[in-house]
Amino acid sequence: MEQVRKEFVTDEKAKKIALHVSGVSVAGNVLLSLFKLLAGIIGHSGAMISDAVHSASDVFGTIIAVLGISISKRKSDANHQYGHDRLECVAAIVLAVILLATGLGIGISGVEKIIKGNSKGAAIPGVIALVAAVVSIVFKEWMYWYTRAAAKKINSGALMAEAWHHRSDALSSVGAFAGILGARLGYPILDPIASVIICLFIGKAAYDIFKDAIDKMVDKSCDDETLEQMRGIISKQAGVLHIDMLHTRLFGAKMYVDIEISADGTLSLEEGHEIAQKVHDAVEKEFPLVKHCMVHVNPV
């Protein structure tokens, strides 16, 4: 999970990063959609017109992602004393469902075309439609990597879902390219076959995003590697004789940690508190994603 020594990003900075990436995404999708729609109409390509609609739908997904991230970064209040982090998971789940629906739509359309197989007499797409497909593939793949990098930086499931939405659009454009090229070469069947394959890739991405969001919603513990690293940090602190308990839970993009340690029973209350404080500070320093760490000292 790459929890250790990860660059610390404040909630305010994370929100700014998400807003900036989302702004680039919305502007890019609007321009790309208009270009592909125009290319589809001029080039007589139904596949490119459908791809333009797909790109336009990404704007809706981006709005959901940025809303989820913005709300999740709100500070704690009287009614939400543990913050709003889990609302980002809700946004990720919504985007995963949209992504799955997109994939199924592409797949079902491909299967229907394969079954019908009546492509004779259809207008041959123009070169401009082929060019538009290439432009879309390059731009959407770049948006995937750009958004993915930002999602990893701020540990955002919603933004990662948005990144995969960009890749689904790139894959859709690959299908459109194959269909347009196939039609120009006399093999229109390549379009629906490519659509079915793309559907499987998009479905797998939607499942991964959905599972990750659910894990963060149901207090799943951290991975074993992170736990072992945390145990090592705790054990190194002066005065810690034994780790009696170490419980972790994912809370949105953050972690909560509960620790029980054993210390010399003859120490004063103040000395025991100092040991607990050292453990607390060390854990939060080495694991920036820890939002709250509670340490209890048992006497030996």
N, C-alpha and C positions, 0 to 999 in steps of 0.2 A: 504493500500500500504506500510505500515511499513516505512514511511518516517522519522519519528521523532527519534532523538538520535540514528540513525543507525551509526555503526562504519564507520568512514571516510576512504576511500581507494583512494589513488591518482591514476591518469590515468596510470602512469608508473607501480605501484604495481599491478593494475588490469590487465594490459597487461601481466605481469610476471606470475600472477596466472593463467590466461587463457592459456598461452603457456605451463605451467607446466601440467595443467589438460589435455590439448590436447595431449601433449607428452605421458602421461600415457595411454590415450585413444587409440592413434594410435598403440603403442607398444602392448597393450593388445588385440586389435582387430585383429592385424596381427597374433599373436600367437594363439588366440582362433580360428580364421578362419582356420588356417592350421590344428589344432587339430581336429576340427569338420569335415573338409573335409576328413582327414585320417580316422576318426571314421566312417564317412558315407560310404566310399569306402569299408573298411574292414568289417563293419557291415551290408552291403547291405541295406542301408537306404537312400532312395531318399529324405525323409523329412530332414534328417540331412545334406545332401549335399546342399539342398536349403537353410537351415539355415546358413551354412557356407558362402554361397554367400551373404546372408543378412548381416552377420557380416563384411564381406569384404567391402560392400558398405558403412558401417558406417565410414570407413576411409575417404571417399570422403566428407561425411557430416562434419566430424571434421575439415577437411582442410578449408571448407567454413566458419565454425564458427570462427576459429582462424584468418582467413583473415579479416572477417568482424569486429571482435573486435580490431585487430591490426590497421586497417585503421581508425576506429572510434576514437581511442585514440590519433591520430595525433594532434599536436597543430594547433591552428588557423593560417591561412596565409592570404595573400592579397586577394585571390579569395574566401576564405571560412572563413570570419571573425567571424562566430559563431561556428566554429569548424566542425567536421565530425561525430558527434554523431549518426546521423540518418543512417549512413551506416551500423551500427550494426543491425538496424531494417530491412534493406534490406536482410542481411544475415539470420536473423530470419525468414523472409518470405520465402526465398529460402528453408531453412531447413524444414519449415512447409509444403511446397509443396512436398518435397522429402518424408517427413514422411507420408503425405496423400497418395502419390503414393505407398509407401511401404505397407500401410494398405490395400489399394484397391487391390494390387497384391495378398496379402495373402487371402483376402476375396474372390476374383474372383476365385482363385485357389481352395479354399475350396468348393465354390458353384459348380464348374465344377465337382469336385470329387464326391459330393453328387448326382448330376444329373446322372453322368455316372454309379457310383456304381459298377464298374467292378474291384474289388480288388482280385478276386479269382485267385489262381495260382501265386500270387506275392511272392517273397522271404521274409521269416520272418526275420526282422532286428535282429542283434546280440546284446548281452548285452553291448558291447562297445559303441554302438550308444546311448543306454539308459543312460550310464554313461556320455557321452559327453553332452547330453541334460541337465543333472543335473548340471554339471560343468558350462555350459553356463548360466543357469538360475541364479545360485549363483553369478557368476562373473559380469554379466550384471546388475543385481539388485544392486550389490555393486557399480558399476560404475555410476548407476543412482543417488544414494544418494550422492556419492562423488562429482559428477559434479553438482548436484542440490545445494549442500552446497556452492560450489564455485560461482555458478551463483547468489545465493542470496547475497553472500558477496560483489560482485562487481556490483550487480543489472544489470546483463547481460541477455537480452532476447535471444541472439544467443546461449549463453552457456546453458540457460534453455532449449532451443529447442534441443540442443545436448544431454542434460540429458534425455529428453523424447525419443530421438532416441535410447538411451541405453535401456530404459524400453521397447520400441517397440521390440527390439531384444530379451529381456528377455521373453516377452509375446509370441514372435514367437517360442522361445525355449520351452515354456510351451506347445504350440500346437504340436511341434515336439515330445516332451516327451509323450503327450497324444496319439499321433498317433502311435509312436513306441510301447508304452506299450499296446495300444489297439490291434495292429497287433499281438503282442506276446500272447495276451489273446484271440485272435479270434474275436476282434471287431474293425476292421480298420476304421469304419465309424466315430469313435471318433476324428480322425485327422482332417477331413474337418469341422466337427461341431465346434471344438475348433478354427479353423482358422477364421471362420465367426464371432465368438464372439470376438476374438482378434482384428479383423478388426474394429469393432465398437469402442473399447477402443482407438485404435490408431487414428481413425478419430476424436474423441472428443479431444484428446490431440493436434492434428494438428490444429483444429479450434481455441482452446484457445490460442495457440502460435501465430497464424496468426492474431487474433483479437487484442491481446496485442501489436503486432508490428505495426498494422495499427493505433491504438489509439495514439501511440507515433509518428507516421508519420504525423498525421493531427492536431497536436496541441491540443489534448484533455486536458481538465483541470484536476487538481488533484481531488481526491475523497473528499466528503463532510467532512469526519473526519479530513483529513489533513488541509483543509481550516479552519475549526473551531479551530484547534490547533494553526494555524498560526495567526488567528484573536486574540486569547488569548495572544500570545506572543507580538503582535504589541500593543495591548491595554495597556499592563503593562508598556510600555516605558514612562518615564517621559516626559511630554509636549504634548503627543498625546491626543487631545480632542475628536477626532472621526475618524473612518476609512471610508473615502468617497468611496474608490474603492479598490478591491483586485482581480486581475486577475492572473491566473496561467496557464501554458501550459507545457505539457510534451515535451521534446526535446531529443529523444533517451532515454538514461538511466538517463538523468538529468532533472531539472525543471528550468523554467524561471518565475520570479515573478515581477509583476508591481503593485505598491501600491500608493494610494493617501491618505494622512492624513490631518486632520485639526489641526492647532495650533494657538496660540494667535497671532493676526495680528499686535500687537504692538511690537513684538520681532524683534530684529535686524536680518539681513540676516545671520550673523554668528551664532546666537542662533538657528535660524530655521534650518540651515544646520546641527548643532550638533544633533538636535532631529532626523532629517532624517538619519544621520549617525548611531545613536543608533539603530534605527529601522532596518536599513540595516544589521548591524553587528549581531544583535540578531537573525534575520531570518536566515542568513547564518550559524550562530553557531548552532542553534537548528535543522536546516534542512540541513544536509551535502550534500544532493542531489541537492540543489539549486546551479545552475551554475552562475546565474546572477540575481541580485535583484535591481530594480529601484524604488526609493522612491521620490514622489513629494509632496511638502507641500503647502496646501491651507490656506490662512489667514482667521481668524474668527474675 
